[in-house]
């Protein structure tokens, strides 16, 4: 009678260790850990739609959005000029 080998979990990281998943037998992945850098990169990817030609047109269409964008830019420039 052969014993089944019970192997431990398999961990994978598609980005060199910044994000770690447990690889399940079904092929699905479960997020185990994510560095701040990986979280920031994900957020930047999600926010890319806030810039560019379409975003400018949207801000032109909605003046309140443009006003908020202008305030954001002022704060951004103030903080960056201090560094």
HELIX and SHEET records of a PDB file:
HELIX    1   1 UNK A   36  UNK A   47  1                                  12    
HELIX    2   2 UNK A   48  UNK A   50  5                                   3    
HELIX    3   3 UNK A   53  UNK A   61  1                                   9    
HELIX    4   4 UNK A   63  UNK A   82  1                                  20    
SHEET    1   A 3 UNK A  10  UNK A  12  0                                        
SHEET    2   A 3 UNK A  19  UNK A  23 -1                                        
SHEET    3   A 3 UNK A  29  UNK A  34 -1                                        
END                                                                             
